[in-house]
Amino acid sequence: MPTIKTQTNFTNIADAKDSPDFARFLSVFAQEVESIVNGNISFGENIKCDIISCVFGVADTNTNFGHKLGRIPLGYIPIASTSSARLYNGTVPNTKDTIYLRSSAAGTMTVVVL
């Protein structure tokens, strides 16, 4: 994904706000943000996360799954499931490479780990 680049270095906004260059800079910057961000943000590419497949053989049991975040996860989002199960936190603390989850039913879920 492209990165946002500034074209002008305004170090003092109070001095720069009356400059015609400042208005042009804001316009160009807003256009860059719009073209880069609108419709171009995705899990795995732009959002620091890991998408994992979680197989739960038994309901309501701590089950551990590896992830590649390199830090303790902030949370998770289930995005697909083979059952109508609910996903919830395990009772074991997560680590920088393992997340512990529980499911209300056996089945497989695809989960975004954040």
Contacts in CASP RR format, 6 or more apart in sequence:
PFRMAT RR
TARGET T0000
AUTHOR 0000-0000-0000
METHOD contacts of the structure
MODEL  1
MPTIKTQTNFTNIADAKDSPDFARFLSVFAQEVESIVNGNISFGENIKCD
IISCVFGVADTNTNFGHKLGRIPLGYIPIASTSSARLYNGTVPNTKDTIY
LRSSAAGTMTVVVL
1 36 0 8 1.000
1 40 0 8 1.000
1 45 0 8 1.000
1 46 0 8 1.000
2 36 0 8 1.000
3 36 0 8 1.000
4 29 0 8 1.000
4 32 0 8 1.000
4 33 0 8 1.000
4 36 0 8 1.000
5 32 0 8 1.000
6 25 0 8 1.000
6 29 0 8 1.000
7 25 0 8 1.000
7 28 0 8 1.000
7 29 0 8 1.000
8 21 0 8 1.000
8 22 0 8 1.000
8 25 0 8 1.000
10 16 0 8 1.000
10 22 0 8 1.000
10 25 0 8 1.000
16 22 0 8 1.000
40 46 0 8 1.000
41 47 0 8 1.000
43 49 0 8 1.000
43 51 0 8 1.000
43 112 0 8 1.000
44 50 0 8 1.000
44 51 0 8 1.000
47 114 0 8 1.000
48 69 0 8 1.000
48 114 0 8 1.000
49 69 0 8 1.000
49 112 0 8 1.000
49 113 0 8 1.000
49 114 0 8 1.000
50 67 0 8 1.000
50 68 0 8 1.000
50 69 0 8 1.000
50 112 0 8 1.000
50 113 0 8 1.000
51 79 0 8 1.000
51 110 0 8 1.000
51 111 0 8 1.000
51 112 0 8 1.000
51 113 0 8 1.000
52 65 0 8 1.000
52 66 0 8 1.000
52 67 0 8 1.000
52 99 0 8 1.000
52 110 0 8 1.000
52 111 0 8 1.000
52 113 0 8 1.000
53 108 0 8 1.000
53 109 0 8 1.000
53 110 0 8 1.000
53 111 0 8 1.000
54 63 0 8 1.000
54 65 0 8 1.000
54 87 0 8 1.000
54 101 0 8 1.000
54 103 0 8 1.000
54 108 0 8 1.000
54 109 0 8 1.000
54 110 0 8 1.000
54 111 0 8 1.000
55 107 0 8 1.000
55 108 0 8 1.000
56 63 0 8 1.000
56 85 0 8 1.000
56 101 0 8 1.000
56 102 0 8 1.000
56 103 0 8 1.000
56 105 0 8 1.000
56 106 0 8 1.000
56 107 0 8 1.000
56 108 0 8 1.000
56 109 0 8 1.000
57 63 0 8 1.000
57 106 0 8 1.000
57 107 0 8 1.000
58 106 0 8 1.000
59 85 0 8 1.000
59 103 0 8 1.000
59 104 0 8 1.000
59 105 0 8 1.000
59 106 0 8 1.000
60 102 0 8 1.000
60 103 0 8 1.000
60 104 0 8 1.000
61 102 0 8 1.000
62 90 0 8 1.000
62 91 0 8 1.000
62 92 0 8 1.000
62 100 0 8 1.000
62 101 0 8 1.000
62 102 0 8 1.000
63 100 0 8 1.000
63 101 0 8 1.000
63 102 0 8 1.000
63 103 0 8 1.000
64 92 0 8 1.000
64 98 0 8 1.000
64 99 0 8 1.000
64 100 0 8 1.000
65 98 0 8 1.000
65 99 0 8 1.000
65 100 0 8 1.000
65 101 0 8 1.000
65 111 0 8 1.000
65 113 0 8 1.000
66 97 0 8 1.000
66 98 0 8 1.000
66 99 0 8 1.000
67 73 0 8 1.000
67 97 0 8 1.000
67 98 0 8 1.000
67 99 0 8 1.000
67 113 0 8 1.000
68 97 0 8 1.000
69 96 0 8 1.000
69 97 0 8 1.000
69 113 0 8 1.000
70 96 0 8 1.000
70 97 0 8 1.000
71 96 0 8 1.000
72 93 0 8 1.000
72 94 0 8 1.000
72 95 0 8 1.000
72 96 0 8 1.000
73 94 0 8 1.000
73 99 0 8 1.000
73 113 0 8 1.000
73 114 0 8 1.000
74 114 0 8 1.000
75 113 0 8 1.000
75 114 0 8 1.000
76 87 0 8 1.000
76 99 0 8 1.000
76 101 0 8 1.000
76 111 0 8 1.000
76 112 0 8 1.000
76 113 0 8 1.000
76 114 0 8 1.000
77 111 0 8 1.000
77 112 0 8 1.000
77 114 0 8 1.000
78 87 0 8 1.000
78 109 0 8 1.000
78 110 0 8 1.000
78 111 0 8 1.000
79 110 0 8 1.000
79 111 0 8 1.000
79 112 0 8 1.000
80 109 0 8 1.000
80 110 0 8 1.000
81 87 0 8 1.000
81 107 0 8 1.000
81 108 0 8 1.000
81 109 0 8 1.000
81 110 0 8 1.000
82 107 0 8 1.000
82 108 0 8 1.000
82 109 0 8 1.000
83 105 0 8 1.000
83 106 0 8 1.000
83 107 0 8 1.000
84 105 0 8 1.000
85 103 0 8 1.000
85 104 0 8 1.000
85 105 0 8 1.000
85 106 0 8 1.000
85 107 0 8 1.000
85 109 0 8 1.000
86 103 0 8 1.000
86 104 0 8 1.000
87 101 0 8 1.000
87 102 0 8 1.000
87 103 0 8 1.000
87 104 0 8 1.000
87 109 0 8 1.000
87 111 0 8 1.000
88 101 0 8 1.000
88 102 0 8 1.000
88 103 0 8 1.000
88 104 0 8 1.000
89 100 0 8 1.000
89 101 0 8 1.000
89 102 0 8 1.000
90 100 0 8 1.000
90 101 0 8 1.000
90 102 0 8 1.000
91 100 0 8 1.000
91 102 0 8 1.000
92 100 0 8 1.000
93 100 0 8 1.000
94 100 0 8 1.000
99 113 0 8 1.000
101 111 0 8 1.000
103 109 0 8 1.000
END
